[in-house]
Amino acid sequence: MSGSLIQSGFWNFDALFTPQDHPARELQDTFFIDKKSELPDKKLVTGVKKAHETGVGGRQGWQYDWKEDMFGSIGFQIYPLLSLSKLWQ
């Protein structure tokens, strides 16, 4: 698989069900650049929001208000992950 090493916070964290207050989102684990990205498909974003706030598939979720404005930071992680944005395409 090929693709960008730089992904939005949505793909790096939110789509992987990482809470918005999780320590992995801190600067020591992720490098951020001064650029924002667009949200992907609205249906996907709605599903991720629901998973974080109330849960899906019988799970309870993280029980907090997921904020769309936190997703747009673009960065890359020290520990690269499988590119979910590529799998979604």
Order of alpha helices (4+ residues) and beta strands (2+ residues): beta-alpha-beta-alpha-beta-alpha
